Amino acid sequence: MTTKIKSGVIAAGAIDANALSDNSITIAHLNCSDGTNGQVLSTDGSGTLSFTDMTGGVDGIVSSADATAITIDSSENVGIGTSSPASLLDVRGGNIYVDGGGSGGASQVILTTSASSGSNFGQISNTGTRWSLGYGAAIGTVGTEALTWNSSGNVGIGTTSPAAKLHVEGATSGVNLLIDDSTGWGVYVSTQNTLNFNYGKNSAVTGYINFAGYQNGYTQFRNLDISNGKQGSIAFFDGVNSRVGIGTTSPAVSLDVSSKTDAIRVPNGTDAQQPTGTTGMMRYNTTNSKLEAYIGSDWANIKTDPQDLTQINGLQVWADVTGGITSTTVADLSGNNRTGTLASTSAKGTLSGNTYFEAMGSNYIEYPISGLPNSPWSGSNACTYFFVCTNKKTNNTYASYITQVQNAVSYQIIRHNGASTNYNVYAENLSNWQITATNAVPVNATISEAYILIFQFKAPSGNSQVEIFKRENGSTTSATHAIAGNTYSFEWTDNGSITRVGTSAWSNEYLNAGIFAWGFTNTEMSSADRQIIYDYYADKGLAN
């Protein structure tokens, strides 16, 4: 650049540039008047110099301060508040103010790696009602807001209207909140109000719910209450005493359900489904309809007081001599006062501590004429007879359970058919019904066990049938036998004859076994009623 000095002001050759020293040229050497403090020397473009006020300054920068406001170094880094900028823009010692104006647009700081729009724009935005971190859209327009916070101090992720200090709102499927470490251990919240464990672990690992205590130490026990949404406790975990309460917040034992009034339901299954036993286990056995527990080295039924047979529906008579025989009078325990008479008090024996009368030879229980009611099984009527006996000593000819000789009506008989374990039945309009025994009673020369035999007579679908149930050694077998016709009845009253249990009234057709008890109903006996009989005598050690 060439600088001209007006001709005549300085003589030619009078100035030696190499001889000039600092401050050797003063205002006196210039063809102009001195200016005031802060003015600058300027030229009019025609060779005339003068001092003037700085009205324009550097384009775009105005400063009224004496100190350096902006520094641009040789690397083209810009510093504000620093003379040594460390990056393209280095601001120190103050704030940056961004105003989006009053047009409704957002005040934003834009971070991008290119000039294109979309997800390349990172945005720090202020919409006037909230602040957010997001991405995308164009400059001045708020794109997708990933994190939002408002003047209430609430922070939102996935929502622009956070309603709590931290409000996370996700999609309707998938993981919405994940907290884990670098190995995948942690918790996550998914849809349907579900808290899950170990999102990054593809293995059978354990999740834990634990209150670690004060400052992540282990100095304090913590309780946990799971409630029903209306401040009612469902399960309370007592951390101090290591107890759980169901329906109570003050459990007194390891598991306390004492405040509940319903029940505890234990696992149930068949004999074949019994798990490998450990002492203290308990379950309901559906094979024998018993509660059972693992005691010592085996599963055992939990003993309960059996229900009295008077709970059986339609019970008409119930004779029982298991408690001993001291009188020939045999009481009716059904409450119907149908008393029988024993032929002998001495023809008796015991098995498992229970007395039986010997239905052998001339010994039996006899009921007077009209001493027992009729029991028809026709139409909707049914009747059921049960006998609790010892094993038969031999298959005596026509071994009788209950009989009545023919008189006004006909024979009334339930017995074995000849010298066999098959059965033979007589009733009104029914003569000599012979039934093959598929579940035969035990026969042994020595009295060694007991069995329970139940005959259930009914007439479904217009024809008669008898269901025979045999209980022996804790197991029950059954068989059903049908016969044509449906107008049958045991006419114990209308036949007009005496009734005998254990033998016949006309011949020596004795059972040749001991009888502990017998009875009948005027109804079809339910499986629950049959179980009452089984349980009652199993408690006495019979047929179990």
LINTA-V420768 format. One record per residue. RES is the residue in one letter. SS is DSSP state (H for helix, E for strand, C for the rest). PHI is phi as a letter, one per 40 degrees, with the letter a starting at -180 (NA if undefined). Layout:
RES,SS,PHI / RES,SS,PHI
This chain:
M,C,NA / T,C,b / T,C,b / K,C,c / I,C,b / K,C,d / S,C,c / G,C,g / V,C,c / I,C,b / A,C,c / A,C,c / G,C,g / A,C,c / I,C,b / D,C,b / A,H,d / N,H,c / A,H,c / L,C,c / S,C,b / D,C,d / N,C,f / S,C,c / I,C,b / T,C,b / I,H,c / A,H,c / H,H,c / L,C,b / N,C,c / C,C,a / S,C,c / D,C,c / G,C,c / T,C,b / N,C,d / G,C,g / Q,C,c / V,E,b / L,E,c / S,E,b / T,E,b / D,C,c / G,C,g / S,C,b / G,C,g / T,C,b / L,E,b / S,E,a / F,E,c / T,E,b / D,C,c / M,C,c / T,C,c / G,C,b / G,C,g / V,C,c / D,C,d / G,C,g / I,C,b / V,C,b / S,C,b / S,C,b / A,C,c / D,C,c / A,C,c / T,C,c / A,C,c / I,E,b / T,E,b / I,E,b / D,C,c / S,C,c / S,C,c / E,C,g / N,C,c / V,E,b / G,E,b / I,E,b / G,C,g / T,C,a / S,C,c / S,C,b / P,C,c / A,C,c / S,C,a / L,C,d / L,E,b / D,E,b / V,E,b / R,C,b / G,C,g / G,C,a / N,C,b / I,C,b / Y,C,b / V,C,b / D,C,b / G,C,c / G,C,g / G,C,c / S,C,c / G,C,g / G,C,c / A,C,c / S,E,c / Q,E,a / V,E,b / I,E,b / L,E,b / T,E,a / T,C,b / S,C,a / A,C,c / S,C,c / S,C,c / G,H,g / S,H,c / N,H,c / F,E,c / G,E,c / Q,E,b / I,E,b / S,E,b / N,E,b / T,C,c / G,C,h / T,C,b / R,E,a / W,E,b / S,E,a / L,E,b / G,E,a / Y,E,a / G,C,g / A,C,g / A,C,b / I,C,c / G,C,g / T,C,b / V,C,c / G,C,c / T,E,c / E,E,c / A,E,c / L,E,a / T,E,b / W,E,a / N,E,b / S,C,c / S,C,c / G,C,g / N,C,c / V,E,b / G,E,b / I,E,b / G,C,g / T,C,a / T,C,c / S,C,b / P,C,c / A,C,b / A,C,a / K,C,d / L,E,b / H,E,b / V,E,b / E,C,b / G,C,b / A,C,c / T,C,c / S,C,a / G,C,g / V,E,c / N,E,b / L,E,a / L,E,b / I,E,b / D,E,a / D,C,b / S,C,c / T,C,b / G,C,h / W,C,c / G,E,i / V,E,b / Y,E,a / V,E,b / S,E,b / T,C,c / Q,C,g / N,C,f / T,E,b / L,E,b / N,E,b / F,E,b / N,C,f / Y,C,c / G,C,c / K,C,b / N,C,c / S,C,a / A,C,c / V,C,b / T,C,c / G,C,c / Y,C,b / I,C,b / N,C,a / F,C,c / A,C,c / G,C,h / Y,H,d / Q,H,f / N,H,g / G,C,c / Y,C,b / T,C,c / Q,C,b / F,C,c / R,C,b / N,C,c / L,E,b / D,E,b / I,E,b / S,E,b / N,C,c / G,C,g / K,C,b / Q,C,g / G,C,b / S,E,c / I,E,c / A,E,b / F,E,b / F,E,b / D,E,c / G,C,c / V,C,c / N,C,b / S,C,f / R,E,b / V,E,b / G,E,b / I,E,b / G,C,g / T,C,a / T,C,b / S,C,b / P,C,c / A,C,c / V,C,b / S,C,d / L,E,b / D,E,b / V,C,b / S,C,c / S,C,c / K,C,c / T,C,b / D,C,c / A,C,a / I,C,b / R,C,b / V,C,c / P,C,d / N,E,b / G,E,i / T,C,c / D,H,d / A,H,c / Q,H,c / Q,C,c / P,C,c / T,C,c / G,C,c / T,C,b / T,C,d / G,C,h / M,C,c / M,E,a / R,E,a / Y,E,b / N,E,c / T,C,c / T,C,c / N,C,b / S,C,f / K,E,b / L,E,c / E,E,a / A,E,b / Y,E,c / I,E,b / G,C,g / S,C,b / D,E,a / W,E,c / A,E,b / N,E,c / I,C,c / K,C,c / T,C,b / D,C,c / P,C,c / Q,C,c / D,C,c / L,H,c / T,H,c / Q,H,c / I,C,c / N,C,c / G,C,g / L,E,c / Q,E,b / V,E,a / W,E,a / A,E,b / D,E,a / V,C,b / T,C,c / G,C,c / G,C,h / I,C,b / T,C,b / S,C,a / T,C,c / T,E,c / V,E,b / A,C,c / D,C,c / L,C,c / S,C,c / G,C,g / N,C,c / N,C,f / R,C,b / T,C,c / G,E,b / T,E,b / L,E,c / A,C,c / S,C,a / T,C,c / S,C,c / A,C,c / K,E,a / G,E,a / T,E,b / L,E,a / S,C,f / G,C,g / N,E,b / T,E,c / Y,E,b / F,E,c / E,E,c / A,E,c / M,C,b / G,C,g / S,C,b / N,C,b / Y,C,a / I,E,b / E,E,b / Y,E,b / P,C,c / I,C,d / S,C,g / G,C,c / L,C,b / P,C,c / N,C,c / S,E,b / P,E,c / W,E,b / S,C,a / G,C,g / S,C,c / N,C,c / A,C,a / C,E,a / T,E,b / Y,E,b / F,E,b / F,E,b / V,E,b / C,E,b / T,E,c / N,C,d / K,E,c / K,C,c / T,C,a / N,C,c / N,C,c / T,C,d / Y,C,f / A,C,c / S,E,b / Y,E,c / I,E,a / T,E,a / Q,E,a / V,C,c / Q,C,c / N,C,a / A,C,c / V,C,b / S,C,a / Y,C,c / Q,E,b / I,E,a / I,E,b / R,E,a / H,E,c / N,C,c / G,C,g / A,C,c / S,C,a / T,C,c / N,C,c / Y,E,b / N,E,a / V,E,b / Y,E,b / A,E,a / E,E,d / N,C,g / L,E,b / S,E,b / N,E,f / W,E,c / Q,E,b / I,E,b / T,C,c / A,C,c / T,C,c / N,C,b / A,C,c / V,C,c / P,C,c / V,E,b / N,C,a / A,C,c / T,C,b / I,C,c / S,C,b / E,C,a / A,E,b / Y,E,a / I,E,b / L,E,b / I,E,b / F,E,b / Q,E,b / F,E,b / K,E,a / A,C,b / P,H,c / S,H,f / G,H,g / N,C,b / S,E,c / Q,E,a / V,E,b / E,E,b / I,E,b / F,E,b / K,E,b / R,E,b / E,E,a / N,C,f / G,C,g / S,E,b / T,E,b / T,E,b / S,E,a / A,E,a / T,E,b / H,E,b / A,E,b / I,E,a / A,C,c / G,C,h / N,C,a / T,C,b / Y,E,b / S,E,a / F,E,c / E,C,c / W,C,c / T,C,c / D,C,c / N,C,c / G,C,g / S,C,b / I,C,c / T,E,b / R,E,b / V,E,b / G,C,h / T,C,a / S,C,c / A,C,c / W,C,b / S,C,a / N,C,c / E,C,c / Y,C,c / L,C,c / N,C,g / A,E,a / G,E,c / I,E,b / F,E,c / A,E,a / W,E,a / G,E,i / F,E,a / T,E,b / N,C,b / T,C,b / E,C,c / M,C,c / S,C,c / S,H,c / A,H,c / D,H,c / R,H,c / Q,H,c / I,H,d / I,H,c / Y,H,d / D,H,c / Y,H,c / Y,H,c / A,H,c / D,C,c / K,C,c / G,C,g / L,C,b / A,C,g / N,C,b
